Amino acid sequence: MAKLKKIHVFFYAKLQATLMALLGLIAGIIYSLGGLLWELTAGIPLNLGTMLAFLALLGMPALFAMVGFITGSISALLYNRAALWVEGIEIDPNHDIILQIEENNPG
């Protein structure tokens, strides 16, 4: 058994920001297309609000990524502090697919 005693803060913050940006893109697509479909089915002519809703395709991933970076940094710092008390998380490299991939491809 290996123990994960420390997480690199910047790496985890980037990872969390990337995952949250993808989630923000999905949310932006749902928001913008949902508003468009609502106006098309209600018979409302397209207006400036509909066009601005499509800016959510840029704004939501950016906002989600910023929040993900901040929360990822805080989470990694908190984990590193807590790991001092509980001595880290036990990981079994034989059953962890990610660790096996990294061991096979060291670069």
Summary of the structure (lengths in Angstrom):
residues: 107
radius of gyration: 20.5
end to end distance: 23.4
largest distance: 62.4
contacts: 276
relative contact order: 0.21
helix: 74%
strand: 6%
